Amino acid sequence: MRKLGLALLLLFLCSGTLFASGGGSSSKPLAGSYPIVLSHGLFGWGNDSSGVISILSYWGGMDTYLQSQGATVYAPAKTAAQSNETRGVQLKDKVLVYMAANGFSKVHILGHSQGGLDSRYAITNLGLSSKVSTLTTLNTPHRGSPIADIVNTVLPDWIKPFVSTVLGVFVQLIWSQGQQDALAALGSLSTSGTAAFNSRTPDASSVKYFSYGSYITIPDLIQHPLMGLIQPACIAGGLLNGQGGTCDGLVPYTSLKWGTFKGGPDYGLFVTGVDHIQCSNTLNSGKPWYDVEGYFLKMASNAKSNQ
């Protein structure tokens, strides 16, 4: 009788285990996805950065979160302040080395801000299209930023090289990644610069393009201590150049849409939107205000379902 009871207990335990694993119910949602490459924006950094800034988290832990959900994630560093073209070359080189070292045939790319532009350049103009399944851009200024236009207009030509040099030295001290060129970055993010960029960077037919984006609903220096200060200038510039006043502090809502637009994050009634830094959870800035993990999982799951 005791043996029968033990046998029934073992059968119950085994059947429970089998039931739990049946139908993939215990599998992680991103299992089976192509690896995800996270492409940071202007003044960003990656997991292989060597500067002082590397002690902080650009992605606010979203790289490790996606890994916990079954994805393989790679977050390379590029020069913090440079043109789309220079950063695109760096991205392409690092992605190809990464893929070859690990035997990967395809990847998904998720690019925040300028990281979406340098990714587009690498895909279209540097032959990376055969290696990329989807490109998802997050608050990327595909049609430029009024802030870049304003800075370019306000600064007289004679002082621009000086400002660029001083800024380059500062960025080099903190980021320590490549030869900095703030003027090249500024030109890449202006409305005229992105218009020229778009004309020579058409979408690759073999890659699926998706975009996500957010905006600040009400000027609020509590929830948006940095972007809230810049937002009025972005609103004014956007209204003047026909992009509209709705923005995330840096990028107009009309500028961040590219390919298939999938919307933005969900947040509560008392949250005054999600700004340009919070959308990527840089320095964990988004977590207090919305479900960052759910947002990144939604973007990664969409990429997986379209591979």
C-alpha positions as CSV (number, residue, x, y, z in Angstrom):
1,M,0.0,0.0,0.0
2,R,2.9,2.3,0.9
3,K,4.5,1.5,-2.5
4,L,1.3,2.3,-4.3
5,G,1.0,5.6,-2.6
6,L,4.6,6.5,-3.5
7,A,4.0,5.5,-7.1
8,L,0.9,7.7,-7.3
9,L,2.8,10.6,-5.7
10,L,5.6,10.3,-8.3
11,L,3.1,10.0,-11.1
12,F,1.3,13.2,-9.9
13,L,4.5,15.1,-9.7
14,C,5.7,14.0,-13.1
15,S,2.4,14.7,-14.7
16,G,2.4,18.1,-13.2
17,T,5.8,18.8,-14.6
18,L,4.8,17.5,-18.0
19,F,1.6,19.6,-17.9
20,A,3.5,22.7,-17.0
21,S,5.9,22.3,-19.9
22,G,3.3,21.2,-22.4
23,G,2.2,23.7,-25.1
24,G,5.1,26.0,-24.3
25,S,3.3,27.5,-21.3
26,S,6.5,27.7,-19.3
27,S,8.7,29.1,-22.1
28,K,9.9,32.7,-22.0
29,P,8.1,35.1,-24.4
30,L,11.2,36.1,-26.3
31,A,12.6,32.6,-26.6
32,G,13.3,31.8,-30.3
33,S,13.8,35.5,-31.2
34,Y,16.8,36.6,-33.2
35,P,19.3,38.5,-31.0
36,I,18.4,42.1,-30.2
37,V,20.9,44.8,-30.8
38,L,20.3,48.0,-28.8
39,S,21.6,51.1,-30.6
40,H,22.0,54.1,-28.3
41,G,21.4,57.7,-29.2
42,L,23.4,61.0,-29.1
43,F,25.6,61.2,-26.0
44,G,24.7,57.6,-25.3
45,W,26.9,54.6,-24.4
46,G,26.9,50.9,-24.5
47,N,27.9,47.9,-22.4
48,D,31.4,48.0,-23.8
49,S,32.0,51.7,-23.1
50,S,35.2,52.5,-21.2
51,G,34.5,56.0,-20.0
52,V,33.4,57.2,-16.6
53,I,29.8,57.2,-17.9
54,S,29.9,53.4,-18.2
55,I,29.2,53.1,-14.5
56,L,25.7,54.2,-15.2
57,S,23.0,52.4,-17.2
58,Y,21.9,53.9,-20.5
59,W,19.1,51.4,-21.0
60,G,18.2,51.4,-17.3
61,G,18.5,47.6,-17.1
62,M,16.2,46.9,-20.0
63,D,19.0,44.9,-21.7
64,T,19.1,42.5,-18.8
65,Y,15.3,42.5,-18.5
66,L,15.0,41.4,-22.2
67,Q,17.6,38.7,-21.5
68,S,15.5,37.5,-18.6
69,Q,12.6,37.1,-21.0
70,G,14.5,34.8,-23.3
71,A,16.3,37.2,-25.6
72,T,19.9,37.4,-26.5
73,V,20.9,41.1,-26.2
74,Y,23.9,43.1,-27.4
75,A,24.3,46.8,-26.6
76,P,27.4,48.2,-28.3
77,A,28.9,51.6,-27.8
78,K,29.4,54.1,-30.6
79,T,31.0,57.6,-30.5
80,A,28.8,59.8,-28.3
81,A,28.7,62.8,-30.6
82,Q,29.2,62.1,-34.3
83,S,27.4,62.0,-37.6
84,N,24.9,59.3,-38.6
85,E,27.4,58.0,-41.1
86,T,30.3,57.7,-38.7
87,R,28.2,56.0,-36.1
88,G,26.6,53.8,-38.7
89,V,30.0,52.4,-39.7
90,Q,30.9,51.7,-36.1
91,L,27.6,49.9,-35.6
92,K,27.9,47.8,-38.7
93,D,31.5,46.7,-37.8
94,K,30.5,45.8,-34.2
95,V,27.4,43.9,-35.3
96,L,29.2,41.9,-37.9
97,V,31.9,40.9,-35.5
98,Y,29.3,40.0,-32.8
99,M,27.3,37.9,-35.3
100,A,30.4,36.1,-36.6
101,A,31.7,35.3,-33.2
102,N,28.4,33.8,-32.1
103,G,27.2,32.2,-35.3
104,F,24.1,34.4,-35.7
105,S,22.5,34.8,-39.1
106,K,20.1,37.6,-38.3
107,V,19.4,40.2,-35.7
108,H,16.7,42.7,-34.7
109,I,17.9,46.3,-34.0
110,L,16.1,48.6,-31.6
111,G,17.5,52.2,-31.9
112,H,16.7,55.0,-29.6
113,S,16.9,58.6,-30.9
114,Q,19.9,59.1,-33.2
115,G,20.5,55.3,-32.8
116,G,17.6,54.8,-35.2
117,L,19.2,57.0,-37.8
118,D,22.7,55.4,-37.7
119,S,21.0,52.0,-37.8
120,R,19.1,53.0,-40.9
121,Y,22.3,54.2,-42.5
122,A,24.1,50.9,-41.7
123,I,21.2,48.8,-43.1
124,T,20.7,50.8,-46.4
125,N,24.2,52.1,-47.2
126,L,26.7,49.7,-45.6
127,G,25.2,46.3,-46.6
128,L,23.7,45.4,-43.2
129,S,20.3,44.7,-44.7
130,S,21.0,41.0,-45.3
131,K,21.8,40.6,-41.5
132,V,18.8,42.6,-40.1
133,S,15.3,41.2,-39.8
134,T,13.6,44.2,-38.3
135,L,14.5,47.8,-37.3
136,T,12.5,49.3,-34.5
137,T,13.1,53.0,-33.8
138,L,12.2,54.7,-30.5
139,N,11.7,58.5,-30.4
140,T,14.0,58.9,-33.4
141,P,14.1,62.3,-35.2
142,H,13.6,60.9,-38.7
143,R,12.6,64.4,-39.9
144,G,14.9,66.3,-37.6
145,S,14.6,68.2,-34.3
146,P,13.7,71.9,-33.9
147,I,16.3,72.0,-31.1
148,A,19.1,71.2,-33.5
149,D,17.8,73.9,-35.8
150,I,17.6,76.4,-33.0
151,V,21.1,75.7,-31.8
152,N,22.4,75.8,-35.3
153,T,20.7,79.2,-35.9
154,V,21.6,80.8,-32.5
155,L,25.3,80.0,-32.6
156,P,27.2,82.3,-34.9
157,D,29.4,80.5,-37.4
158,W,32.6,81.9,-35.9
159,I,32.0,80.4,-32.5
160,K,30.8,76.9,-33.6
161,P,34.3,75.4,-34.0
162,F,35.2,76.6,-30.6
163,V,32.1,75.3,-29.0
164,S,32.5,72.0,-30.8
165,T,36.1,71.6,-29.6
166,V,35.2,72.4,-26.0
167,L,32.3,70.1,-26.0
168,G,34.4,67.4,-27.7
169,V,37.0,67.6,-25.0
170,F,34.4,67.3,-22.3
171,V,32.6,64.4,-23.9
172,Q,35.9,62.6,-24.5
173,L,36.7,62.9,-20.8
174,I,33.4,61.4,-19.7
175,W,32.6,59.0,-22.6
176,S,36.0,58.2,-23.9
177,Q,34.7,56.6,-27.1
178,G,36.0,57.7,-30.5
179,Q,36.7,61.2,-32.0
180,Q,33.9,63.5,-31.0
181,D,32.3,65.9,-33.5
182,A,29.4,67.8,-32.1
183,L,28.9,69.9,-35.3
184,A,28.6,66.7,-37.3
185,A,26.0,65.4,-34.8
186,L,24.1,68.7,-34.9
187,G,24.0,68.6,-38.7
188,S,22.7,65.0,-38.7
189,L,19.8,65.9,-36.4
190,S,18.6,69.1,-38.1
191,T,15.6,69.2,-40.3
192,S,17.6,70.0,-43.4
193,G,20.2,67.3,-42.4
194,T,17.6,64.6,-42.0
195,A,15.9,65.6,-45.2
196,A,19.1,65.0,-47.1
197,F,19.8,61.9,-45.1
198,N,16.3,60.4,-46.0
199,S,16.8,61.1,-49.7
200,R,20.0,59.0,-49.8
201,T,18.8,56.4,-47.2
202,P,15.7,54.7,-48.5
203,D,14.3,51.7,-46.6
204,A,15.7,48.3,-47.5
205,S,13.0,46.1,-49.0
206,S,14.2,43.0,-47.0
207,V,13.9,44.7,-43.6
208,K,10.7,45.5,-41.7
209,Y,10.6,48.9,-40.2
210,F,8.6,49.8,-37.0
211,S,8.6,52.9,-34.9
212,Y,7.4,53.7,-31.4
213,G,7.2,57.1,-29.8
214,S,6.0,59.3,-26.9
215,Y,5.4,62.9,-26.0
216,I,5.0,65.2,-23.0
217,T,1.3,66.0,-22.4
218,I,1.7,68.9,-20.0
219,P,4.9,71.0,-19.2
220,D,5.9,69.5,-15.9
221,L,9.3,70.0,-14.3
222,I,8.7,67.4,-11.6
223,Q,8.2,64.5,-14.0
224,H,10.4,66.0,-16.7
225,P,13.1,68.0,-15.0
226,L,15.4,68.2,-18.1
227,M,13.1,67.8,-21.1
228,G,10.5,70.0,-19.5
229,L,13.0,72.9,-19.7
230,I,13.7,72.3,-23.4
231,Q,10.1,71.5,-24.4
232,P,8.9,75.2,-24.9
233,A,11.7,75.7,-27.4
234,C,10.8,72.4,-29.2
235,I,7.2,73.4,-29.3
236,A,7.9,76.8,-30.8
237,G,10.4,75.5,-33.3
238,G,8.0,72.7,-34.3
239,L,5.2,75.1,-34.9
240,L,7.4,77.4,-36.9
241,N,8.7,74.6,-39.2
242,G,5.4,72.9,-39.7
243,Q,6.1,69.8,-37.5
244,G,3.6,70.8,-34.8
245,G,4.0,71.4,-31.1
246,T,3.5,68.0,-29.7
247,C,6.9,66.6,-28.7
248,D,9.0,64.7,-26.2
249,G,11.2,67.7,-25.4
250,L,13.5,67.1,-28.3
251,V,11.7,65.4,-31.1
252,P,8.3,66.3,-32.6
253,Y,5.7,63.5,-32.6
254,T,5.4,63.9,-36.4
255,S,9.2,63.4,-36.7
256,L,9.5,60.1,-34.8
257,K,7.1,58.1,-37.0
258,W,8.7,55.8,-39.5
259,G,7.7,52.6,-41.2
260,T,4.8,51.0,-39.3
261,F,4.0,53.2,-36.3
262,K,3.0,51.2,-33.3
263,G,2.2,53.9,-30.8
264,G,3.7,54.6,-27.4
265,P,3.7,53.4,-23.8
266,D,0.7,53.2,-21.5
267,Y,0.7,55.4,-18.4
268,G,-1.6,56.5,-15.6
269,L,-4.0,59.4,-15.5
270,F,-1.7,61.6,-13.4
271,V,1.5,61.0,-15.5
272,T,2.2,64.0,-17.8
273,G,3.5,61.9,-20.7
274,V,6.8,60.2,-21.4
275,D,9.8,62.3,-22.5
276,H,12.8,61.6,-24.7
277,I,15.0,60.2,-21.9
278,Q,12.3,58.3,-20.1
279,C,11.2,56.4,-23.2
280,S,14.5,54.5,-23.2
281,N,14.6,54.4,-19.4
282,T,18.0,56.0,-19.5
283,L,19.4,56.3,-16.0
284,N,16.1,54.5,-14.8
285,S,14.2,57.7,-15.5
286,G,11.1,56.0,-16.9
287,K,10.4,53.5,-14.2
288,P,8.7,55.8,-11.7
289,W,6.2,56.9,-14.3
290,Y,5.2,53.9,-16.5
291,D,5.6,50.2,-17.1
292,V,9.0,50.3,-18.9
293,E,9.5,46.6,-18.8
294,G,6.1,46.0,-20.4
295,Y,6.9,48.6,-23.1
296,F,10.2,47.0,-24.0
297,L,8.7,43.6,-24.0
298,K,6.0,44.8,-26.4
299,M,8.6,46.2,-28.8
300,A,10.7,43.1,-28.7
301,S,7.7,40.8,-29.0
302,N,6.6,42.6,-32.1
303,A,10.1,42.2,-33.6
304,K,10.0,38.5,-32.9
305,S,6.6,38.0,-34.4
306,N,7.8,39.7,-37.6
307,Q,11.1,37.8,-38.1
